[in-house]
Amino acid sequence: MPERRSFVNRLLGVGLAAALAVVTLSLVATGRLGLYINPDSTWFAASMAVVVLIGAVLTFVLPLGAEDDHGHDHGAGDAHDNAAGDTHDHGSSAPAAHRRHPLAVAATVGGGVAASVIVLAALVTPPASLSAELAMSRDIDAPPLFAGADAVTLAATGDTTEFGVGEWATVFATSTNPDAYDGDPVTLTGFATPGDGSFDLTRLVITHCVIDAQAASIPISAGEAAPDTGQWVRITGTVNATADGQLSVEADSVERIDEPGDPYEY
């Protein structure tokens, strides 16, 4: 029985951790880890996965049940009890220190099941980007909090050639001189979401991982029917400043494309 319990504990701990490490390294090898975390953190995730695998291998050097051995030698105590004529019947029950509260057992089983489901889902579910519906649910009509503190300064100097949807969303939302950007050429990629113009061009901006993903959107004015929500497009056009100081992109072309290999901005 103790060996069986030790095996289950080792499976839930070391086994599940090793499985997640293997999933992480497979995503690194296939270039798809960027669907979950910022590519700048890939080296850290990969190195930690390697450390976990090494630890998992070293763990199996220990015999089953070794983790329950606290190094206490009860032999002298037993001899003392016998010498003192201790005739109490301790029965076959485990010592009080080794009894486990029912709630602790339930928590262990529940946690093990939950962890197993998560690992199994990671193993069988193909990597996928966050959906347009999730992006719209996170869109609060505000620029991403970490969309680049220098975006407005760079835009004011005319250095916008490397701007993505996130940077332009910051400029559109915070600019105090919209006319300064009137006529700036843009080529942007994103997916279509409903908006005040013909549609909005949207991207998810990630700081560390998909958990902190924020939606960035800019209005697009186009002389054709709006693409379906979630359809990826490449926009070529110019920034337009309206009389009331609002900025939008006047699209010269709206090219429908497949989802890019790296669907996020950082």
C-alpha positions as CSV (number, residue, x, y, z in Angstrom):
1,M,0.0,0.0,0.0
2,P,2.7,2.6,0.8
3,E,4.5,1.8,-2.5
4,R,1.2,2.2,-4.4
5,R,0.6,5.6,-2.7
6,S,4.1,6.7,-3.5
7,F,3.7,5.7,-7.1
8,V,0.5,7.7,-7.4
9,N,2.1,10.7,-5.7
10,R,5.1,10.5,-8.1
11,L,2.9,10.2,-11.1
12,L,0.8,13.3,-10.1
13,G,3.9,15.3,-9.3
14,V,6.9,14.3,-11.4
15,G,4.9,12.6,-14.2
16,L,2.6,15.5,-15.0
17,A,5.4,18.1,-14.7
18,A,7.5,16.1,-17.1
19,A,4.5,15.8,-19.6
20,L,4.1,19.6,-19.5
21,A,7.8,20.0,-20.1
22,V,7.7,17.8,-23.1
23,V,4.7,19.7,-24.5
24,T,6.6,23.0,-24.0
25,L,9.7,21.7,-25.8
26,S,7.6,20.3,-28.7
27,L,6.0,23.7,-29.1
28,V,9.5,25.3,-29.1
29,A,10.7,22.8,-31.7
30,T,7.7,23.5,-34.0
31,G,7.8,27.3,-33.5
32,R,4.4,27.4,-32.0
33,L,5.2,28.4,-28.5
34,G,4.5,32.0,-29.6
35,L,0.8,31.2,-29.7
36,Y,1.0,31.2,-25.9
37,I,3.8,33.5,-24.7
38,N,5.9,36.4,-25.9
39,P,8.7,35.0,-28.2
40,D,11.2,36.9,-26.1
41,S,10.5,34.5,-23.2
42,T,11.0,31.3,-25.3
43,W,14.5,30.8,-24.1
44,F,13.3,30.9,-20.4
45,A,10.4,28.5,-21.0
46,A,12.7,26.1,-22.8
47,S,15.4,26.2,-20.2
48,M,12.9,25.6,-17.4
49,A,11.4,22.7,-19.3
50,V,14.8,21.1,-19.6
51,V,15.5,21.6,-15.9
52,V,12.1,19.9,-15.1
53,L,13.0,16.9,-17.3
54,I,16.4,16.5,-15.7
55,G,14.8,16.7,-12.2
56,A,12.2,14.1,-13.3
57,V,14.9,11.7,-14.4
58,L,16.8,12.2,-11.2
59,T,13.7,11.6,-9.1
60,F,13.4,8.0,-10.3
61,V,16.8,7.3,-8.8
62,L,15.1,7.3,-5.5
63,P,13.2,4.1,-4.6
64,L,9.5,4.2,-4.2
65,G,8.5,5.4,-0.7
66,A,11.9,7.1,-0.1
67,E,10.1,10.5,0.0
68,D,8.1,9.3,3.1
69,D,11.3,8.3,5.0
70,H,12.0,11.2,7.4
71,G,15.2,9.7,8.6
72,H,13.7,8.9,12.1
73,D,15.1,5.8,13.8
74,H,12.3,4.4,15.9
75,G,14.4,1.4,17.0
76,A,15.7,2.8,20.2
77,G,12.2,4.1,21.2
78,D,10.8,0.6,20.6
79,A,13.4,-1.0,22.6
80,H,12.8,1.5,25.4
81,D,9.1,0.8,25.3
82,N,9.7,-2.9,25.5
83,A,12.1,-2.6,28.4
84,A,9.6,-0.5,30.3
85,G,7.1,-3.2,29.9
86,D,4.7,-1.4,27.6
87,T,1.9,-3.8,26.9
88,H,-0.4,-1.4,25.1
89,D,-1.9,-2.8,22.0
90,H,-1.2,-0.3,19.2
91,G,-3.1,-2.4,16.6
92,S,-2.4,-2.3,13.0
93,S,-3.4,1.3,12.5
94,A,-0.8,3.8,11.2
95,P,0.8,6.2,13.6
96,A,-1.1,9.5,14.1
97,A,1.5,11.5,12.4
98,H,0.9,9.4,9.2
99,R,-2.9,9.6,9.2
100,R,-4.3,11.9,6.6
101,H,-7.4,14.0,7.1
102,P,-10.3,13.1,4.8
103,L,-10.4,16.7,3.5
104,A,-6.7,16.5,2.6
105,V,-7.3,13.3,0.7
106,A,-10.2,14.8,-1.1
107,A,-8.1,17.9,-2.0
108,T,-5.3,15.7,-3.3
109,V,-7.6,13.6,-5.4
110,G,-9.4,16.7,-6.8
111,G,-6.2,18.5,-7.5
112,G,-4.7,15.4,-9.2
113,V,-7.8,15.0,-11.4
114,A,-7.7,18.7,-12.4
115,A,-4.0,18.6,-13.1
116,S,-4.4,15.5,-15.2
117,V,-7.2,17.0,-17.2
118,I,-5.1,20.1,-17.9
119,V,-2.1,18.1,-19.0
120,L,-4.3,15.8,-21.2
121,A,-5.9,18.8,-22.8
122,A,-2.4,20.2,-23.5
123,L,-1.3,16.9,-25.1
124,V,-4.4,16.4,-27.4
125,T,-5.5,19.9,-28.2
126,P,-3.7,21.5,-31.2
127,P,-2.2,24.9,-30.6
128,A,-4.5,27.8,-31.7
129,S,-4.6,31.5,-31.4
130,L,-7.2,33.4,-29.4
131,S,-10.4,34.0,-31.2
132,A,-11.9,37.2,-32.5
133,E,-14.8,36.8,-30.1
134,L,-12.4,36.9,-27.2
135,A,-10.7,39.9,-28.6
136,M,-14.0,41.8,-28.8
137,S,-14.9,40.8,-25.3
138,R,-11.6,42.3,-24.1
139,D,-12.0,45.5,-26.2
140,I,-12.8,48.3,-23.8
141,D,-12.3,51.2,-26.3
142,A,-8.9,52.1,-24.8
143,P,-5.4,51.6,-26.2
144,P,-3.4,48.7,-24.9
145,L,-1.7,49.7,-21.6
146,F,1.7,48.5,-22.8
147,A,1.5,49.4,-26.5
148,G,4.8,51.3,-26.4
149,A,5.3,54.4,-24.3
150,D,7.2,56.1,-27.2
151,A,4.5,55.4,-29.8
152,V,3.1,59.0,-29.8
153,T,6.6,60.5,-29.8
154,L,7.7,58.4,-32.7
155,A,4.6,59.1,-34.7
156,A,5.1,62.9,-34.2
157,T,8.5,62.6,-35.8
158,G,7.1,60.7,-38.8
159,D,8.8,57.4,-37.8
160,T,5.8,55.1,-38.3
161,T,7.1,52.6,-40.8
162,E,7.3,49.8,-38.2
163,F,4.0,50.6,-36.5
164,G,1.5,47.9,-36.0
165,V,-2.2,48.1,-35.0
166,G,-1.2,48.5,-31.3
167,E,1.0,51.5,-31.8
168,W,-1.6,53.2,-34.2
169,A,-4.4,52.5,-31.7
170,T,-2.3,54.3,-29.0
171,V,-1.8,57.3,-31.4
172,F,-5.4,57.4,-32.5
173,A,-6.6,57.4,-28.8
174,T,-4.1,59.9,-27.3
175,S,-3.0,62.3,-30.1
176,T,-3.5,66.0,-29.4
177,N,-2.6,67.0,-32.9
178,P,-4.5,64.6,-35.3
179,D,-3.6,66.7,-38.4
180,A,0.1,65.8,-37.9
181,Y,-0.7,62.2,-39.1
182,D,-3.1,63.1,-41.9
183,G,-1.9,61.4,-45.1
184,D,0.6,59.0,-43.4
185,P,0.8,55.8,-45.4
186,V,0.1,52.5,-43.6
187,T,0.2,48.8,-44.4
188,L,-1.3,46.9,-41.5
189,T,-2.4,43.3,-40.9
190,G,-5.2,42.2,-38.5
191,F,-8.6,40.7,-38.3
192,A,-11.9,42.4,-38.9
193,T,-14.3,43.3,-36.1
194,P,-17.4,45.5,-36.1
195,G,-16.8,49.2,-35.7
196,D,-18.0,52.7,-36.3
197,G,-16.5,52.9,-39.8
198,S,-16.7,50.2,-42.4
199,F,-15.1,47.9,-39.8
200,D,-12.3,47.9,-37.2
201,L,-8.9,46.3,-37.8
202,T,-8.0,44.5,-34.6
203,R,-4.9,42.7,-33.1
204,L,-4.3,41.2,-29.7
205,V,-1.2,42.7,-28.0
206,I,0.7,40.5,-25.6
207,T,3.2,41.6,-22.9
208,H,4.1,38.2,-21.4
209,C,1.6,35.5,-22.4
210,V,-2.0,35.1,-23.8
211,I,-3.4,35.6,-20.3
212,D,-2.6,39.4,-20.4
213,A,-3.6,39.8,-24.1
214,Q,-5.3,43.1,-24.8
215,A,-7.3,44.1,-27.9
216,A,-6.1,47.0,-30.0
217,S,-8.4,48.3,-32.8
218,I,-8.4,51.1,-35.3
219,P,-11.3,52.2,-37.5
220,I,-11.1,51.5,-41.2
221,S,-13.0,53.3,-44.0
222,A,-13.3,51.2,-47.1
223,G,-15.3,51.5,-50.3
224,E,-16.3,47.8,-50.3
225,A,-18.3,45.5,-48.1
226,A,-16.8,44.8,-44.7
227,P,-15.0,41.4,-44.3
228,D,-16.6,38.9,-42.0
229,T,-15.8,39.2,-38.4
230,G,-12.6,37.3,-37.6
231,Q,-11.4,37.4,-41.2
232,W,-7.7,38.3,-41.5
233,V,-6.9,41.2,-43.9
234,R,-4.0,43.2,-45.0
235,I,-4.8,46.9,-45.3
236,T,-3.0,49.4,-47.5
237,G,-4.0,53.0,-47.2
238,T,-3.5,56.4,-45.5
239,V,-4.3,57.9,-42.2
240,N,-7.2,60.4,-42.4
241,A,-7.9,63.2,-39.9
242,T,-11.5,64.3,-39.9
243,A,-12.8,67.8,-39.3
244,D,-13.8,66.9,-35.7
245,G,-10.3,65.6,-34.9
246,Q,-10.9,61.9,-35.3
247,L,-8.4,59.6,-36.9
248,S,-9.1,56.6,-39.1
249,V,-7.5,54.7,-42.0
250,E,-8.7,55.3,-45.5
251,A,-8.2,51.9,-47.1
252,D,-7.0,51.8,-50.7
253,S,-7.1,48.0,-50.7
254,V,-8.4,45.3,-48.4
255,E,-6.8,42.0,-49.1
256,R,-8.2,38.9,-47.4
257,I,-5.4,36.6,-46.1
258,D,-4.9,33.5,-44.0
259,E,-4.1,33.9,-40.3
260,P,-0.3,34.7,-40.1
261,G,2.0,32.3,-38.3
262,D,2.5,34.9,-35.5
263,P,-1.0,36.4,-34.9
264,Y,-0.1,38.6,-32.0
265,E,1.7,41.9,-31.5
266,Y,4.1,42.5,-28.6
